[in-house]
Amino acid sequence: MDVYNALESRVERLIAAYRQLKQRVAELEAENAAFRTGEANLQALQQRVADLEAEREEVRGRLERLLAALQQLEV
């Protein structure tokens, strides 16, 4: 009977280890999905920053032209 008890114990440990491994895989998959979402958000934010910088340069150019026009009027 000792052989069967030892075998049963090993099988139970194997099942427990499998369940832990399966749970860890699920946790890692969820973490991976969160990272991918974060990467998408980062890319969107980087694009938004680039758009805002371009808009700032456009506004800066307009203001410089307006200031130049005002300086000519004051002469």
Buried (B, 14 or more C-beta within 10 A) or exposed (E): EEEEEEEEEEEEEEEEEEEEEEEEEEEEEEEEEEEEEEEEEEEEEEEEEEEEEEEEEEEEEEEEEEEEEEEEEEE
